[in-house]
Amino acid sequence: TKLGHQVVLASDGREAVERYEQERPHIILLDALMPNKNGFEAAVAIKTLAGKTMVPIIFLTSLTDAESLVKGLDAGGDDFLSKPYNHVILKAKINAFNRMRLNHNKLQIALEDLKASKKRLVERDKMASLGELVAGVAHEINTPLGVGITASSFLGTELEKLAVSYNNSNLSEDDLKGFLKVARESIEITNLNLNRAAALVNSFKRVAI
């Protein structure tokens, strides 16, 4: 057109809806009075198809009564231009609504980016909390494991001493009894602390689930 816009034409309301669904024009100019489906019905259908996308609808109409104007607004109309319309005013309205549409799209993109950033922050906070939890559990587990390892190492040392005494043929009954006592105590300490570590791991699993 002379205004530099690509125009999609429709002969009635039903075709207007069909053409919108096919072409997705940025701005809609609708006559309120059309066959098959009037402009108000077409506006409702187009706004439904548009969803969250901003599609300004300007009614070009000879209707001037308040009831018709309200009906147009309720149907999703954004503005009116009475027939016969002024081309200068029409151009101004189209340009104004196009700026509004572009700003709306920018805002939608900014909102989506904000939602994505918020989601990343929430995930980061969750990971940080999980890291603190893992560090705390690791600290709790290290204590019984350390005690168990110490008891096991001590038992190994006593076993080596017993082997030396046996190889030198100087192993006494008291040495054997002393070793058995140490062995029982070391095994009890090891089992107790391993069970404690296992209980902590199970608790962590329940929290993680």
Summary of the structure (lengths in Angstrom):
residues: 209
radius of gyration: 40.7
end to end distance: 62.7
largest distance: 124.2
contacts: 543
relative contact order: 0.07
helix: 71%
strand: 6%
